[in-house]
Amino acid sequence: DTRRTRKLLLHKEEINKLLGQVEQKGLTLVPLKMYLKNGRVKVDIAVGRGKKLHDKREDIRQKDDKRAMERAMKRY
């Protein structure tokens, strides 16, 4: 069954620390790398904080500017 629960091979203190950060501080667990080793799937995880609204706006503005510059360069 692809949707079954999987064992998380961490110490209980590590699991509690991660859960506390996710629930209380509003952080997110992010899988960074996934690989096979000896028939098991291993995942490197990290804890991350989402962007603020003003950061998202800045990134969108930069992407739009870059796209506009590329379009202008393509014409000439």
N, C-alpha and C positions, 0 to 999 in steps of 0.2 A: 504494500500500500504506500503510495508516494506521499500521502498526507499524514502518515503516522507520526507520533511524537518521537523525537530523537533524543538520545542521551547527550548531555553537555558535559564533557569531561573536564571539569574545573573543580577546585576545592570549594567547599560550601561558603567559605568567607568571600571568595572571589565572586561567586554567583550573587551573594547577597549585596556585595558592594556595587556590582553592575546594575542589579535591579533597583537598588536605592537611588542611584544616579539617574536611571531612566524614569522612575516614577516621581521622585521629588524635584529634581532639578530640571526636568523636561529635556534631558539629553537623549540622543538616539544611538543605538548600536548599529555600526556600519561594517559590513563584511568587506575587508580589503583584498584578501587573496584566498583562493580556494584551490586545493590540490589533493591528489591521491598519494597515500603512503601506506604500504603494506595492506592494501585492501580496505583502507579507511579513508574517509574524506576529512581533510583537515581544513580549518577556516581560521584565518587571522582576522580578528575583529578589533574595532576601535570604538571609542565613545566620542561622539561629535555633537556640536551645537549647530542648529540651523542658522541661516542668514537672517539678519534683520531686514525690514522692508526697504530701508534706504539703501542697503547694500545691494539688494536685488535690482532696485531702480538704476543704480549706477552701472551694474553689469549689463543690464538691458540697453542702456544708453551707449555704452562702449561697443557692444555688438552691433547696434544700429549704425554707429559712426563708422566702424570698420567696414561694414557691408556697403555703405554709401561710398566710401573711398575706393573700394575695390570696383564698384560699378563705374565710377568716374574714370578710373585708370583703364578699365577695359575699353571704354569708348575711344581712347586716344592711342 
